Amino acid sequence: MNRLPYAAVIIVGLACASGCAGVTEGLKGFAGVSTKILEEKRPEALRKSFAMDYESCYNKTEKILRRINSYIYARTPDMFAVYVSEADTTPVGIFLSSQPAGLVLVEVSSPSTFAKETLAKTIFADMEKPLEELDMPLEPKE
């Protein structure tokens, strides 16, 4: 009788019982959807606060990311993890947090300084625009 399947079940069970965080993060990394590096780079994030409610800021951020064709590969109620585009899989994290006086802090992190600066510049500029303006097509780049 082959004991290998039983051993695999026991090993996986023990790993999960001892704390799946490491196993889960490892599987996410293998699949290419980990947000760990984005969280580690958060202290170096570019930051800007906006005077709007949290839900409006979250929805506007998502609209901006879709408008510029960033690929959203993970999301939580306070974070978007994106690739710059479907062709450029440089990861960028956009973190949102409520601040006093009706402000929302937006933080943009990435292991790539260029990707972080490029997306932060676009997001921060577009957050200042009226929502209706974000429905208009982007001007072609020359």
WOJOKA-V167015 format. One record per run of one state. SS is the DSSP state (helix for helix, strand for strand, loop for the rest). FROM is the first residue (numbers start at 1). TO is the last residue. If there is no record, write none. Layout:
# WOJOKA-V167015
[[SS	FROM	TO] [SS	FROM	TO]]
This chain:
# WOJOKA-V167015
[[loop	1	3] [helix	4	17] [loop	18	19] [helix	20	31] [loop	32	35] [helix	36	40] [loop	41	41] [helix	42	44] [loop	45	45] [strand	46	51] [loop	52	53] [helix	54	67] [loop	68	70] [strand	71	76] [loop	77	78] [strand	79	83] [loop	84	90] [strand	91	99] [helix	100	102] [strand	103	109] [loop	110	112] [helix	113	127] [loop	128	130] [helix	131	135] [loop	136	142]]
